[in-house]
Amino acid sequence: VTFTAISFIPSSGRDVISINPKTGEIHLTAALDFEEVSVFDFRIEARDHGTPPLSGHCSVELEVLDVND
């Protein structure tokens, strides 16, 4: 199975969120700032290597909390 993150809202999520294509683990690649973006929405697609290939999707909502206030 191969995992891919798609359909980021806002599109800047591509710059701070990555997914391991083999395990599906979600990682941050940069710091998040509540004042800039408080919520990221994106979809994860899991696709197998069968013939024909089958896929499934899930939605992820990442909420950024403001711990400074």
KOLBA-465093 format. One record per residue: x negated, y negated, z negated of N, C-alpha, C, CB in turn. Coordinates in steps of 0.1 Angstrom, whole numbers, padded with zeros to 4 digits, always signed. Glycine has a CB too. Layout:
residues N
XYZXYZXYZXYZ ...
end
This chain:
residues 69
-0008+0012+0000+0000+0000+0000-0009-0012+0000+0010+0000-0012 -0005-0022+0008-0012-0035+0009-0003-0046+0004-0017-0038+0023 -0008-0055-0005+0000-0066-0010-0004-0079-0004-0001-0066-0026 +0006-0088-0001+0003-0101+0005+0012-0111-0002+0005-0100+0020 +0007-0123-0005+0015-0134-0010+0019-0142+0001+0007-0142-0021 +0032-0145+0002+0037-0153+0014+0047-0164+0008+0044-0144+0024 +0051-0173+0017+0062-0182+0015+0060-0190+0002+0075-0175+0014 +0049-0198+0001+0046-0206-0011+0055-0219-0011+0031-0209-0012 +0061-0222-0022+0068-0235-0024+0063-0240-0037+0084-0233-0024 +0056-0251-0038+0051-0259-0026+0039-0252-0019+0046-0273-0031 +0036-0256-0007+0026-0249+0001+0012-0250-0006+0025-0255+0015 +0010-0259-0015-0003-0261-0022-0006-0248-0031-0003-0273-0030 +0004-0240-0033+0002-0228-0041-0008-0219-0035+0015-0221-0043 -0010-0219-0022-0020-0211-0015-0034-0214-0020-0019-0213+0000 -0036-0226-0024-0049-0231-0028-0053-0226-0043-0050-0246-0027 -0043-0223-0051-0045-0220-0065-0041-0206-0069-0038-0230-0074 -0034-0198-0060-0029-0185-0064-0034-0175-0053-0013-0185-0065 -0039-0164-0058-0043-0153-0048-0038-0140-0054-0059-0153-0046 -0038-0130-0045-0033-0117-0049-0043-0107-0044-0019-0114-0043 -0046-0097-0052-0055-0086-0048-0047-0077-0038-0061-0078-0060 -0052-0076-0026-0044-0068-0016-0043-0053-0019-0050-0070-0003 -0052-0048-0028-0051-0034-0031-0043-0031-0043-0066-0028-0033 -0044-0040-0053-0037-0037-0066-0025-0045-0068-0047-0039-0077 -0023-0056-0061-0012-0065-0063-0014-0075-0075+0000-0057-0065 -0025-0075-0082-0027-0084-0093-0028-0098-0088-0041-0080-0100 -0021-0107-0095-0021-0121-0092-0031-0128-0100-0006-0127-0095 -0039-0137-0094-0050-0144-0100-0049-0159-0097-0064-0139-0096 -0053-0168-0106-0055-0182-0103-0069-0184-0098-0052-0190-0116 -0070-0193-0088-0083-0196-0082-0087-0210-0086-0083-0194-0067 -0078-0218-0092-0081-0231-0096-0073-0235-0108-0079-0241-0085 -0076-0246-0115-0068-0250-0126-0054-0255-0122-0076-0261-0134 -0044-0253-0130-0031-0258-0128-0029-0271-0136-0020-0248-0131 -0021-0280-0130-0018-0293-0137-0003-0295-0137-0026-0305-0130 +0003-0295-0149+0017-0297-0150+0022-0310-0144+0021-0297-0165 +0014-0321-0145+0018-0333-0139+0019-0333-0124+0008-0344-0144 +0011-0324-0118+0011-0323-0103+0022-0314-0098-0002-0318-0098 +0023-0302-0103+0033-0292-0100+0037-0284-0112+0028-0283-0088 +0050-0283-0115+0054-0276-0127+0059-0262-0124+0065-0284-0134 +0062-0259-0111+0067-0246-0108+0062-0242-0094+0083-0245-0108 +0057-0230-0093+0053-0224-0080+0063-0212-0077+0038-0220-0079 +0068-0212-0065+0077-0200-0061+0070-0194-0049+0091-0205-0057 +0069-0181-0049+0063-0174-0038+0068-0160-0037+0048-0174-0038 +0066-0153-0026+0071-0140-0024+0059-0131-0023+0080-0138-0012 +0060-0118-0027+0050-0108-0025+0055-0097-0017+0044-0103-0039 +0048-0094-0006+0052-0083+0003+0043-0071+0000+0052-0087+0018 +0049-0059-0002+0041-0047-0003+0044-0039+0009+0045-0039-0016 +0034-0035+0017+0036-0027+0029+0027-0015+0029+0032-0036+0042 +0034-0003+0032+0026+0009+0032+0020+0011+0046+0035+0021+0029 +0012+0022+0048+0005+0025+0060+0011+0036+0068-0010+0027+0057 +0024+0039+0066+0031+0050+0072+0034+0046+0087+0043+0054+0065 +0040+0056+0093+0045+0054+0107+0060+0057+0107+0037+0063+0117 +0068+0047+0109+0065+0033+0109+0062+0028+0095+0077+0025+0115 +0055+0017+0094+0052+0011+0081+0065+0005+0074+0042+0000+0082 +0066+0008+0062+0078+0002+0054+0073-0009+0045+0085+0014+0046 +0082-0018+0041+0077-0029+0033+0088-0032+0023+0074-0041+0041 +0084-0038+0012+0093-0043+0002+0089-0057-0003+0094-0034-0010 +0098-0065-0008+0095-0079-0012+0099-0081-0026+0101-0089-0002 +0093-0091-0033+0098-0095-0046+0095-0110-0047+0091-0088-0058 +0102-0117-0055+0100-0132-0057+0093-0134-0070+0113-0139-0056 +0084-0143-0070+0077-0147-0082+0078-0162-0085+0061-0143-0081 +0081-0165-0097+0082-0179-0101+0072-0181-0112+0097-0183-0106 +0062-0190-0110+0052-0193-0120+0055-0207-0125+0038-0192-0113 +0058-0207-0138+0061-0220-0145+0049-0225-0152+0073-0218-0154 +0045-0237-0150+0033-0243-0156+0038-0251-0168+0025-0252-0146 +0033-0248-0180+0037-0255-0192+0027-0266-0195+0037-0245-0204 +0032-0277-0200+0024-0288-0204+0020-0287-0219+0031-0302-0201 +0008-0282-0222+0004-0280-0235-0002-0293-0242-0006-0269-0236 -0004-0303-0234-0010-0315-0239+0000-0324-0247-0016-0324-0228 +0013-0323-0244+0023-0331-0250+0029-0325-0263+0035-0334-0241 
end
